Amino acid sequence: MKKSDAPEALLAGASYLKPMQRTDVTEMIVMARIKKGLSWAKLAKAIGQSKEWTTAALLGQMQLTQEQAEKAGKLLGLPGDAVLLLQQVPYKGSLPTAVPTDPLIYRWYEIVSVYGTTIKELIHEEFGDGIMSAIDFKMDITREPDPKGDRVKVLLSGKFLPYKTY
């Protein structure tokens, strides 16, 4: 081994000591996206899915197909192990604390805390006893111009799943 090969050999050896985790892949994706100046929308277009689903997938919340993972890997310059991990069923739910501390995410927690019972009551009144699916689900996030300051418009659409009796 040449002296110049030593860093690569050490890195290769280290990968056997500590296998790459999905959280490592997320960190790689975030950094590569920033370095390459790629938007989530551009990544979504290349992968062939919505920007909302693609962002969730690349942040570790959805499973990509082999074709999608390979496209993402090529665009972001990811190693083979990262591309393989993108194709695995993820452990969903990535918030580091029970009550979110990030201000934007906390506002969603606040919305559910304040309006959750209202949402529940109105869904039950309209549909009956059941839930709104987060699996058979769509989301669209857009900017809504407003003279008093632009607004964030979030459309959530989930299939209603009634509870069954047995």
N, C-alpha and C positions, 0 to 999 in steps of 0.2 A: 504494500500500500504506500502510495506517495504521500508526502506530508500534506499536500493540498487536498487529498481525499479524506483527511481526518474528520472535518466537521460533518460531512455527509454520512460517514460511517457511524459517528456518534449519534446523529439524528436517527439513522436507521435502527441502530441498537436501542435507542430510547423508545422508539415506537413499539418495540416488543415488551418493554417494561411497563408502559402505560398506553394501552390502546386508545385510539381517538374516540372521544365521546361526542354525542350529538350536540352538546353545548359548545364544544370546540368548533364544530362545523358552523354553527350559528355565528360565532365570533369571526371566523374566517370570512363568511359571507358578508357580514356587516362591513368589515374592513375592506374587502375586495370591492364591494359596491361603492364605497366612498372613494377609494383610490382610483377606480376606473370611471368615476363620475356617472354611474348608471342610476337611473331612477327605478323605483319599484315597478312603475308602469312599463318601462322599456323591458325589464326582465320578464314581466308578465306576458308581454306581446311575444317575446322570443319563446317562452315556454308554452304559450297558447291557452292561458287561463286568465281569469280576472285579476286585477291588481290586488284586490282584497284577499283572494284565495292564495295567490302566489306569495304575497308578503307573509301570510300566516304559515305557509309551507316552508319558506326559506328561513323563517324564524323558529322553525322546529315544531309546528303544530299540526302539520298535514304530511301525508306520505306521497312522495312523487313517484311517478312511473319511471321505468328505466330511461325511456326517451326524454322525459322532462328533466330528470336528474342529470343526464349527460349534456343536455343543452345548457342547463344552469352551470354545470361544472366547466364546460368549455368557455362560456361567457365570463365566468368569474375566476377562471384559472385554478379550480379546486383540484386537489390530489384525488387519486382513485378511491382511497378509503372514504373520503368525504362524500363522493358521488354514491358509493354503496350505502352509506348511512342515510342519505336523503331518501332512499328507497325503502327504509324500514318503517314499521309502524311506530309512531312517536309516543312518548309519554306526554300526554296533553296537560295543559295547565302549567304555565311557566312563571307565574308571579312569585317573587321571592318571599313575600309576606302575605298573611291572611288579609290584612287591610293594606291595599296598595299605598305606597308612599310617593310614587311619581304623580305630580299634580294632574296631568291629563288623565291618567288611568284612575286616579282617585275620584275624579268627577264622574266617571262611569259608575264607580262604586256608590257615589252619592246619589246619582240618578236612580239606581236600583233601590237604595235605602229609602229614598223619599217617594219614588213612584212605583216601586215594585209591587206593592199591594194593590195599587190602582190598576196597573197592567194586568195583574193576576185576575182581579175582579172582572175587568172588562173582557178579557179573553174567555173566562168562564161563562159570563153572561151571554156572549155571542156564540161560543162553540160548545160549551158544556165542560164536564170534568176531564181535564187532560193537560197536555203541555205543548209548548211550541218547540219543535225540534231544532237543535243546533247541529244536527247531522244532515238532514235534508233541509238545507239552509242557504240563503243568498244574502249578500250584503253589498251595498253600493255607497261609497263615500264621495261626496261632491262638494264643491264650493258653490255657495249661493250668494251672489252679489246683493249687497244691501247698503243703502246710503249711510246708515248708521254704523257700518262696519260689516265686512263679509261674515257670513254664517257658515257653520259646518252642518251639512245635511247628511244624515246617516239613515239609510233605508235598510231595515232588517226584515227579512221574509223567511219564516220557518214553517214547515209543514205542521199542521195540527195533528197531534197524536192523542186520541181519546184513551182513557184508562179502560181496561177490559174487566168484566166480571168473570169469575171462574168458580 
